[in-house]
Amino acid sequence: MLIKFESKSHRVKGLSFHPSRPWILASLHNGVIQLWDYRMCTLIDRYDEHDGPVRGIDFHSNQPLFVSGGDDYKIKVWNYKQKRCLFTLLGHLDYIRTTFFHKEYPWVISASDDQTIRIWNWQSRTCISVLTGHNHYVMCAQFHATEDLVASASLDQTIRIWDISGLRKKTVAPGASGLDDHLRSSGSTDLFGSADAIVKHLLEGHDRGVNWVSFHPTLPLLVSASDDRQIKLWRMNDAKAWEVDTCRGHYNNVSCAMFHPRQELIVSNSEDRSIRFWDLTKRSGIHTFRRDSDRFWIVAAHPTLNVFAAGHDNGMMVFKMERERPAFTVHQNTLYYVKDRFLRKYEFGTSKDVPVMAIRRAGGSYRAAPHLLAYNAAEKAVLLCSNTTSSENAFYELFTMPKNPDPSNPEFVEGKRSSGLTAVWLARNRFAVLDKTHQLIVKNLSNEVTKKVQCPPCESVFYAGTGHLLLKEADTVKLFDVQQKRTLSSVRVAKAKYVVWSQDMSHVAILGRNAVVRGDTRYICLDKRRTKRRGRSRGSTPHSSTVLHMVRSAKLVGQSIIAYLQQKGYPEVALHFVKDERTKFALALECGNIDIVEMAYQRTKNFERLSFLYLITGNMEKLKKMTKIAEIRKDCEQSVPQCSLHWRRDRESYKLLRTVGQGTARGPPQLQAPPPSSSHQPQTSLAGLCSLGRRRRRRGSCEGGRGGGRREEGGVEAGSGCDLDIPEDIGDVGPATSEGEGYFVPPTKGSPPSQVWATKSQLPGDSVTAGAFESAMRLLTYQVGVVNFEPYKSLFLLTFSHSRTAITGIPLLPPLLTYPLRNWQEAGTRNGLPALGLKLDSLVTRLQGAYQATTGGKFSDAVTKFREILLSLSLLVVDNRSELEEGNFEEQKRQCEMAAYFTHCDLQPIHLILTLRTALNLFYKLKNFKTAGSFARRLLELGPKAEIAAQTRKILQACDKNPTDAHKLLYDEHNPFSVCGASHKPIYRGKTQEKCPLCGASYMPDYKGTVCKICLVSEIGKDSIGLRISAIQFR
């Protein structure tokens, strides 16, 4: 079973697929209806007008409508385009269990706990028929897809088949040919009373109440699910209906069962926390999906696609039973693939498609389709792998093709079957199998083991030539030599699913679910158009004119090529094809267009930066104008002094000093002339330097496509007085002959590796290691909602101190700092990441210490250690027992409640024994013998020591003599709950609660927006994306 989408919410009681769009409706136990896009995994809309649980939900087959029924006795018809409820149908007197639209007529059928079934006309908004006869809750009622039949299931242990042909003749307008018959039938009906719906068949056979009944889409069959843990198959005709067979396997109430829309299968779910698939012909289970923490309540099938949905206690999931992609392989000009029970071949040249052999017998039991096919051309042999969701049931089959196949009558070939996750050919007469223990086994054509090979742990293997395999790990693919038993090479690829080799085996394409990985470690989205892929491959080589031609001639889908060119250092090419003004402005700055900067500063009146721009470009004339502007603005404290000093206007500076009361009364002081020195004034004009970026654009390939001789507006033509022109009569410049005649060009100051860490990684741990505490704080707030960083102070400083090492240099100079890297082997100069000072192993060791503190009764120390470990987890990167104080009576009750809550925490058995013993003693002293007996039974189930077990049995015997509770406490052991981290009161399932994004502690809604009391850092109920501790999580 392949889970495609999963949502977390309150208990889901109803599900319905949209007939054409990738949408699904989920009705929740808290009264909310959710509309999900299961393909994009997004919540489209929610509807919350019902009061109480909503159990019935259904999409209309061709109108933008859906119907819902809830415990508020109301049936509501909604328009999802208008996002509102159109009207409400009233009439039921108790909870409404199911609601369904008719496929053809404007009808809605509803089943209710008031023991009736009602059929409504949603166009006239009236009830047109009431079906009575059941004497208990009616749990389900559905229309037949093509016939005038209704099936209903009730807790009175019966299933009824109703004939509603009379209702159709009475309410639906007949055609011209059937008008007379319609009138005659209407008259006879009115004469003897209403005959809108009559019971055609009454099916009895279940021992307890029936929860669900469903028609087969094409055959005269029904399937029912009951509280007797059985699924029954029924057959009917015009005269009678009878039980065909019973499917047994569930060990709790079966809540729903239905037929597979296109295969001979039955799908059921149960309160035993499982979904089961049954073979309709053999009536035996073929697959079981189990979830230990959730009971399943509803299952739904898509009307046309191979998609199912199931609702459980904590949400719902959309899944496929098996892959739709067939197992196939290509050899030379022939495609081999598996379809139904045949191995077929398709010749590309002649388009001839014929079966080669039968791999399963006709009429055999259902078997999952193989997912991998490996072909051996030398021996005409085929390996078929069927890897189910459980590795225990995965197997492969070895077939040898017939020498003279008959396409008209394919021969059945018995395969040699063995267990194994994946099987691929290793040589002409050998193949390798990855077994359940994830080790390699080499076998021959007789399926006999010839050798076992120890290899690195892997999830799957792929063919990589004779004697070689590709080993797939979680985020790495390794080339492994089976003969030498060593890894030859590896590449980091996350979630690889397929590999495709070139004909000469020199190149391999590694494909994921939606992406293919190139050598520059970037992802290229799969698309039918090849423009982006070709553009990126050309961008890595000096073929810019080709890229320019492709960008102009092809119709782009998105802007990824432009971003790719900018990253590769071609902003001048990207500039000409950008339409967004903000992006065009940023690219212009990157290309060196200083005129754009000047204009932006002028329009925003940012005079300070404008003055600095004129200073660094040496534009003294405009700098003088900035001084006059500053005087007009009366900005005498900052702008005028700066501008005056920049262009050495001493007189103006002295006037300014006198204006502010800092000058002398005798005029400007006469200072002695300074010793002769060379002047270091800025250049009088750097216009040529400013236009250098524009010349670069003119010389670039972008203008080369339109003619390199064209001059841009506002540019500088060659020979027009540019100070970069070289006179013709200048001679060769000889070497400097005396000290001081030459000049020294200092090297450009680089950035430390720690600066790269914060920009290259989105993990809080890397930002802290780099010293970018503010960036780490923003990431923690965004990921897990941290708002109080005071507890992080010491942890931040400790992590930062691990990021560098100091090497003592020569005296009187500071030490040299080096930066250890964790990916130093493949990092290069700009892709390094800091070495890990905090590792998972160390946290596990500290966790064991915290467990020991808990076992020893040092709860205060344990809480401190657990909190430190919890805070350290957010920075992780993965590549004496006090005596109870006796107080007043209310305090004793509160202590008993707290002890009872503690017994429901997810603890290790040895710690759970401690909590149960404490709760048992407290409740026994309080004379709550009934609850104390429950604690004693739970304690004995854990198998404590002999002396503890003996003492517990004595207390249990005393409690069983008087199984009563003297005092009422806020504790219900039968209703699942979580404990509020602030008030320490139970929050029972179904009640609204808020979560801490970091530690996951539960809180009542009153504490939303406050700081978590457990981890002391995160904000309760803050919307966050979840903790990220590995760069793989961002792929």
C-alpha positions, 0 to 999 in steps of 0.5 A: 500500500502506497500512502500518497497523502495524510492529514492530521485532524480530529477523528474523520467519520466521512470521506468523499472523492471528487469525481474529476478533480484531485479533491477529497472531502473529510467530515470530522467528529468536531463538526468541521468539513475539510476540503483537501487537494490530496495531490498538492497536499493543501487544505482548500477550504473548511466548512463549520456550520454543523453543531456536533459530529458530521458523519455523512458526506458526498460529492455530486457527480456533475454539479458543484455540490456536496451534501453533509449530515450530522448529529444536529439532525440537519442535512446541508447542501453546499456549493463549493464554488460559492463556498457556502451552504445553499439550504438545510433539510430538516426532518430527521429526529436523531443523528444522521449517519450517511448521506448520498446523492443519486447518480442520475436523479436529483435525490439525496438519501439519508440514514438516521438513528431515528430508525428511518431512511429518507429520500429528498429532492434537493431541487425542490428541497422536500422529502419525497419518501420515508422508508420505515421498517428497521427497529434500531439505528440505521447505520447506512443507506445507499442507492444502486448505481444503475437500478432502482434499488436501495440497500440499508444496514441497521443495528437490528442485525438485518440488511434490507433491499428496497425497490424504489421503482414506484418512487421513480415513476411517481416523481420523475418525469417520464418520456413520451412513450411511457406516459400511458404506463406512468398514468396507469401505474400512478392510479393503481398505486393511489388506489391501494395506498403508497407504494413508493418503496417496498422491501424486496429482500430481507437479509439476516445472518449477522450476529450483531449490528450491521454498520455498512452495506455496499452494492457491487458496481456491476454484479448482483452482489452486496458486501456488509460489515458488522460488529460481529467482526465479520464481512459477509458477501451476498448475492441477489436476483429478482426472486431472492437474496442469499449469503455467499460467504463470510470473510473472517480476520478482523478482531474488532468491530468492522466499521466499513466495507466496499468493493474495489471499483475495477478489480475483484477485491473487497476493502474493509477497515475496522476498529482493530486498527487495520485495513484489509484487502480480500480476494473476492474469488477466494474470499481470503485476505491478501494484504493487511495494513495496520496502524497501532495508534488509530482506529479506522472508521470509514473507507472510500474509493475514487470512482475512476482512479486507483486511489482510496482514502481511510479515516481514522482517529487522528485524521485521514490518509489517501493511498494506492493499493499498488503501483500503476507503473508496470514493470518494464525494461528496454533491450535494443529495439524491444520493450518488455513489460508485464501486463495482467498475467502476461509478459509482453514485448513491443517492437518499436520499429514495427509497433508489434505488441505480442505476449511472450509467456504467461507468468500466472495461471488463468483464474488464479488467486490475486497477486500483486503486480511486479514492480521491477523487471530485469532481462538477460538477453544472453540466457533469455531469462527474466527476473520479476521483483514484487516488493510489497510494503512489508519487507517480510513478504517481498519476493522475486521470480526467475523465469526462462522464456520459451524458445519458440513462443506462440503469441496466439496461445502463450505458454505458461512458465513456472517461475522459481520464487524466493524471498528478496527485496530486489534482484538484478543481473550481475553477469550472464549466468549470475544475479544478485539478490538483496535479502531481508537483512539488506545483504547481497546474495549471488545466485546462479540460473538454478536459483542456488546460492553461490556466494554471500557478499558483505556490502554497506547497508542499503535500501535497494540495488541497481544494475551497473554493468558486469560485476558492479552494482549501484547501492541506494542509501537514504541520501547516497548512491554508491558504485560497488564492485561485487568481486572486490567487495569494495565501494568504488565511488559515491554521489549524494542523491536523495531518494533515488528511485530509478537509474538509466544508463547510456549505451556505452555505460559511461553515463548514468541518469539518477531519477527521483520521484519528480526530479533528476540530479545533474552534476552541479547538484541542482534539480531540474523539474521534469517537463515535456519541453526540453528548453530548460534542460538544454539551457542549463547544460549550455549555461555551464559551457561557453555557448552563451549565444546559443543560450540567447537564441534559445531564450528568444526563440522558445516559449519559456515556462517560468523563469528558472533559466534566467535565475540559472544564468544569474547564478552562473555569472551571466546577469547581462544575459538575464537582464534583457529577458526579465519583465519584473521591475524589481528583478530588472533593477537588481540585475542592473545593479549587478551589471554595474549600472551606476546611473540607475543607482544615482536616479534611485537615490535622487528620487528617494532623496537619500542625499547622504548615500548620494553624496557618498556615491559621488565621492567614490566615483570622483564626481566633484562637480556634483559633490559641490552641488550636494553641499549647496543642497545641504545648505539649503536644507540647513543640514549643518550638522552632518551633510555640509561638513562631510561634503566640505571635507570631501572636496577640501573646501576649507573656507566653507568648513570654517564658516560652518564652524563659526555658525555652530559656535566653534570658530575663532573671533580673529578669522581662520587660523593661519597654519604652517604649511605642511611638509611636501607630500604627494596628494591623494585626492580622488580622481577628478572623474571616474565616468569611464569606470562607471561605464565599464559595466555598460561596456561589458554588457555591450561586449557580452554575448547578449549584444552579440546577438543583435550586433555588437557595434550598437551603442546603448543610450547614455553610454560612452563611445570609444575615442570620445575623451574616455580616460581609458584610451591609450595614446598612440605615441606612448612607449613601453613602460619599463620596470620601476627603477627606484623605491617608491616609483612602483605601487603595491596592490593589496589582495582583496580581503576574503570572508571567513568560512564561518560566513559561508556556513550561515548563508549555505545552511538553513539549519539553526545549529550551523548558524549558531556555530557560525556565530550568526545568533540572530539568524539562528533565532529567526530559524528557531522562531520560524521552525519551532516557534521559540520566543524566549531565548534566555535558556539558549544563551549558554548553549549558543556560546558552548556550540559557538566555541566548538566551531574553530581551533586556535593555533599560536603564531609568532609573538605579539600577534593574535593566534591563527583561527582554523575552521574544521569542516564536516564535509571537507572531502567534497566541500571545496572553497565555498561549500564547507559546513562546520564540524559537528560539536553536538552529535546524536550519540552524545545526546543518546548518552546524556539521555541514558543518564537522564533515564538513570536519574529517573530510575533513581528517583532524582526527578528534579535532576532528570527534568533538568537533563531532559530539558537540556537534551530537548534544547540541544535537539533543536541545534542538532545537525545530522549528517535525590528523590524528594518525599511527598509532603502531606498536606490538606485533603484537597492537596491529597486529591490533587496528588492522586490526580497527578499520579494517575495522569503520570501513569498514562505517559509514554514511559519505559516499562521500568519507569512505568512500574514506579509511577503505577506503584506510587499511584496505587499507594496514594489511591489506596490511602484515599480509599478509592479502591476501584481505581487502585485495583485498576492500577494494580492490574496494570502493574501486574501486567508489566511483570514486576519483581516477585516481592513487588508482585506479591504486595500488589496482589494483596492490595488487589484482593483488598480492593476487589472486596470493596470496588468503590471510590470514596472520592470523585477525582478529575480522572477517567481511565477509559477516555484517552487524554493528554495532560495540559503542561500548564494546569496539569489537567486532562484534555480528553480526546475530542477537546480543542488543544494547542501544541508546543512546536518544539517539545509537542506538549499539549495545552488548553486553548487558554494558554495559546500564545504563552511560553511553553512550561516544559521547554521554556522557549517556544510559543504555544500554538505558534504556526511553524514548519517543524524542526529541521536538523538535516539539509536533506529535509529541504530537498 
